[in-house]
Amino acid sequence: MQIFIDSADVKELKALAETGLIDGVTTNPSLVAKAGRNFFETLEEICAAVPGPVSAEVVAQDYETMLAEGRKLRGVAKNIVVKAPLTPDGLRACKTLEDEGHPVNVTLCFSAPQALLAAKAGASYISPFIGRLDDNGQDGMALIREIRATYDNYDFQTQILAASIRNAAHVRDAAIAGADCATIPPAVFRSLYKHVLTDTGLEAFLKDWRTTGQSIL
């Protein structure tokens, strides 16, 4: 499963990219606002730091303006993926942009029928929001399983990008359910390393090594 980072913090993204474990980045208007910097300068720096796909979202609501915004975003860097909402105009814009060779990430998906429409529009990615469904008393991970089954039934090539990830368990379950990618906050990414037995095991190994009085270097 590919791991994307959900952030517009350039400094943090550069540091995480150095791990060699990051496959891409997703941004949204809220994350850009939080960063408090020029939108296009931020995108350029992110695209330079992370060679994989970088999702940048249109903010227009009508088809024609979405197209114009999507084309402009694609001009920022070759690895930009245009992010469009799962609305009638958004899916129409998705179809046109994909036909022009511009990859699209359809966002704010909350049902398998919505995901089916996105795949038929030719979307490169569909972003089901797991955490928000859980917050609403529904089973977010069930949606990943439903989309996976639907796409496999018809050999759709749209990649399932699990979004609104809240914790390491979400990452685990999304991988088991067959998501192609998961986009996660930096703090959740760092939590993937953690397990109490790893920490205690390392501590015991190092304690025993010190008793030998030896050095590897």
Backbone torsions as a table, in degrees:
resi	resn	phi	psi	omega
1	MET	NA	133.6	176.3
2	GLN	-74.0	144.7	177.9
3	ILE	-114.4	118.7	174.5
4	PHE	-106.2	154.9	175.5
5	ILE	-107.3	131.2	-178.4
6	ASP	-94.8	92.2	-173.8
7	SER	-167.7	157.1	170.9
8	ALA	-122.9	17.1	178.3
9	ASP	-86.4	102.1	-172.9
10	VAL	-60.3	-44.8	-178.2
11	LYS	-59.8	-45.3	-179.1
12	GLU	-67.4	-39.9	-179.8
13	LEU	-65.2	-38.9	176.8
14	LYS	-61.1	-43.4	-179.6
15	ALA	-64.1	-42.2	-179.4
16	LEU	-70.3	-33.9	178.7
17	ALA	-62.2	-29.7	-179.4
18	GLU	-67.2	-16.0	177.0
19	THR	-69.9	-21.7	-176.3
20	GLY	77.0	8.1	-176.0
21	LEU	-106.8	-2.8	-174.8
22	ILE	-97.4	128.4	-177.5
23	ASP	-99.2	-17.4	-177.7
24	GLY	-178.7	-175.3	-176.8
25	VAL	-140.0	145.0	168.3
26	THR	-121.9	140.8	174.4
27	THR	-125.9	166.6	172.6
28	ASN	-151.0	168.5	-177.5
29	PRO	-56.7	-34.5	179.8
30	SER	-66.2	-42.8	179.8
31	LEU	-66.9	-38.0	178.4
32	VAL	-66.0	-42.1	178.1
33	ALA	-61.8	-39.5	179.6
34	LYS	-64.9	-35.8	180.0
35	ALA	-66.8	-30.7	175.3
36	GLY	68.7	28.1	-178.9
37	ARG	-125.0	171.1	176.8
38	ASN	-59.8	130.3	-173.9
39	PHE	-59.0	-51.1	-174.0
40	PHE	-72.6	-35.9	175.5
41	GLU	-63.1	-40.7	178.6
42	THR	-62.1	-46.6	179.4
43	LEU	-60.4	-43.4	180.0
44	GLU	-59.8	-43.3	-179.1
45	GLU	-68.0	-40.1	178.3
46	ILE	-63.5	-45.4	-178.5
47	CYS	-64.0	-31.7	177.8
48	ALA	-74.2	-32.3	-176.4
49	ALA	-81.4	-33.1	-176.5
50	VAL	-120.9	111.5	-175.6
51	PRO	-70.1	-17.0	-178.6
52	GLY	-78.7	-174.6	-178.2
53	PRO	-62.7	138.0	178.3
54	VAL	-124.4	110.7	-178.5
55	SER	-80.4	127.9	177.0
56	ALA	-127.4	128.8	-167.7
57	GLU	-94.9	137.7	170.0
58	VAL	-73.3	155.4	179.2
59	VAL	-117.9	-8.6	176.7
60	ALA	-69.0	159.8	179.0
61	GLN	-112.6	-13.2	-179.2
62	ASP	-104.7	154.5	-173.6
63	TYR	-55.7	-52.6	-174.5
64	GLU	-62.4	-42.8	-178.6
65	THR	-72.8	-34.0	174.0
66	MET	-59.1	-42.8	178.8
67	LEU	-60.3	-47.5	-178.8
68	ALA	-61.8	-43.8	179.4
69	GLU	-65.7	-42.8	-179.7
70	GLY	-61.3	-43.8	179.0
71	ARG	-64.6	-38.6	178.6
72	LYS	-66.8	-41.8	178.4
73	LEU	-61.4	-40.3	-179.9
74	ARG	-65.2	-21.5	177.9
75	GLY	-76.1	-11.9	-178.6
76	VAL	-69.4	-45.1	-179.0
77	ALA	-163.5	157.2	-176.6
78	LYS	-67.7	-23.6	-176.9
79	ASN	-94.5	10.9	174.8
80	ILE	-71.2	134.3	169.9
81	VAL	-112.6	125.2	-179.4
82	VAL	-73.8	129.4	-179.8
83	LYS	-103.8	125.7	-177.0
84	ALA	-131.7	146.5	-177.9
85	PRO	-75.4	155.3	179.7
86	LEU	-82.8	76.3	176.8
87	THR	-128.6	166.8	177.1
88	PRO	-54.9	-46.0	178.8
89	ASP	-69.1	-35.3	178.9
90	GLY	-64.3	-41.9	179.2
91	LEU	-71.4	-34.3	175.8
92	ARG	-64.5	-43.6	177.4
93	ALA	-64.0	-38.3	177.4
94	CYS	-57.6	-48.9	-178.9
95	LYS	-58.7	-45.3	-178.4
96	THR	-67.0	-46.2	-179.0
97	LEU	-63.4	-43.0	178.2
98	GLU	-63.2	-39.5	177.9
99	ASP	-63.0	-27.8	178.5
100	GLU	-85.7	-1.7	179.2
101	GLY	92.8	13.7	179.4
102	HIS	-101.6	114.4	-179.8
103	PRO	-65.8	142.9	-176.7
104	VAL	-127.4	137.8	173.0
105	ASN	-108.2	110.3	179.4
106	VAL	-85.2	123.4	-171.2
107	THR	-112.5	169.8	-179.7
108	LEU	63.4	47.9	176.4
109	CYS	-93.2	132.3	-179.1
110	PHE	-131.6	7.9	178.2
111	SER	-153.4	156.1	178.3
112	ALA	-65.1	-39.1	175.9
113	PRO	-60.8	-36.9	175.4
114	GLN	-61.8	-43.5	-179.8
115	ALA	-63.7	-35.2	176.9
116	LEU	-61.8	-44.4	179.1
117	LEU	-63.0	-40.3	179.8
118	ALA	-62.7	-41.9	178.5
119	ALA	-64.2	-40.3	178.9
120	LYS	-67.9	-25.1	175.5
121	ALA	-80.0	-4.6	176.6
122	GLY	87.4	17.0	-177.4
123	ALA	-57.4	139.6	174.6
124	SER	-73.7	-34.3	-179.3
125	TYR	-137.1	148.0	168.6
126	ILE	-121.5	134.4	-176.8
127	SER	-113.0	90.9	173.0
128	PRO	-76.8	136.0	-174.5
129	PHE	-96.8	94.0	-175.1
130	ILE	-63.5	-54.1	-174.6
131	GLY	-60.5	-40.0	-178.5
132	ARG	-67.4	-34.4	174.8
133	LEU	-65.7	-44.0	177.6
134	ASP	-58.2	-41.8	179.5
135	ASP	-61.8	-27.4	-177.1
136	ASN	-93.4	13.2	177.6
137	GLY	81.3	13.2	178.5
138	GLN	-109.9	171.7	-178.5
139	ASP	-98.0	99.0	-178.2
140	GLY	-61.3	-38.1	-177.3
141	MET	-69.7	-27.5	176.3
142	ALA	-61.9	-34.0	178.5
143	LEU	-64.2	-39.9	177.3
144	ILE	-59.7	-44.2	-179.7
145	ARG	-64.3	-40.3	179.8
146	GLU	-65.1	-43.1	179.6
147	ILE	-66.5	-41.6	179.4
148	ARG	-58.7	-45.8	-179.5
149	ALA	-64.3	-42.0	-179.9
150	THR	-62.7	-47.7	-178.4
151	TYR	-65.4	-39.7	179.8
152	ASP	-67.3	-33.4	179.4
153	ASN	-59.9	-34.8	-173.1
154	TYR	-118.5	9.7	177.0
155	ASP	57.9	36.6	173.7
156	PHE	-68.4	141.2	-177.4
157	GLN	-94.8	-3.9	177.6
158	THR	-58.6	129.7	-179.4
159	GLN	-85.5	136.7	178.8
160	ILE	-85.5	115.9	-177.3
161	LEU	-110.9	93.7	-177.9
162	ALA	-62.6	126.1	-175.9
163	ALA	-125.6	175.5	-175.8
164	SER	56.3	44.8	179.7
165	ILE	-81.0	131.4	-174.6
166	ARG	-108.8	-21.5	-173.2
167	ASN	-160.7	173.9	-179.1
168	ALA	-63.5	-32.7	179.0
169	ALA	-63.2	-36.7	175.9
170	HIS	-61.7	-41.8	179.6
171	VAL	-63.2	-46.7	178.5
172	ARG	-58.2	-50.0	-175.5
173	ASP	-67.8	-35.0	177.7
174	ALA	-65.3	-39.1	178.4
175	ALA	-65.4	-42.9	179.1
176	ILE	-64.5	-37.0	-177.8
177	ALA	-75.5	-10.6	175.6
178	GLY	98.8	17.7	175.1
179	ALA	-63.4	141.2	179.0
180	ASP	-76.8	-30.9	-177.1
181	CYS	-146.5	159.8	170.1
182	ALA	-137.2	132.9	176.1
183	THR	-105.9	124.7	-169.0
184	ILE	-132.5	149.0	175.4
185	PRO	-64.3	154.1	179.5
186	PRO	-53.7	-40.9	-178.3
187	ALA	-63.6	-37.9	178.0
188	VAL	-68.6	-39.4	176.5
189	PHE	-56.9	-47.0	-178.5
190	ARG	-64.7	-29.6	-179.9
191	SER	-70.7	-18.5	-179.4
192	LEU	-64.8	-26.1	178.7
193	TYR	-71.8	-23.7	-163.9
194	LYS	-85.1	135.8	165.9
195	HIS	-157.5	136.0	-175.9
196	VAL	-59.1	-34.3	-179.1
197	LEU	-73.2	-28.7	173.5
198	THR	-64.3	-45.8	-178.6
199	ASP	-64.0	-47.0	-177.9
200	THR	-70.4	-34.4	178.4
201	GLY	-65.6	-43.0	178.5
202	LEU	-63.6	-42.2	179.3
203	GLU	-59.5	-41.4	179.8
204	ALA	-67.4	-42.2	178.9
205	PHE	-60.7	-46.0	-177.8
206	LEU	-66.8	-37.8	177.9
207	LYS	-61.7	-44.7	180.0
208	ASP	-66.6	-38.0	-180.0
209	TRP	-63.9	-40.3	-179.1
210	ARG	-61.1	-30.1	-179.8
211	THR	-68.4	-18.8	-179.7
212	THR	-77.9	-21.1	-178.3
213	GLY	68.6	15.5	-177.2
214	GLN	-101.9	168.7	178.4
215	SER	-137.6	139.9	177.8
216	ILE	-77.1	-33.7	178.6
217	LEU	-101.1	NA	NA
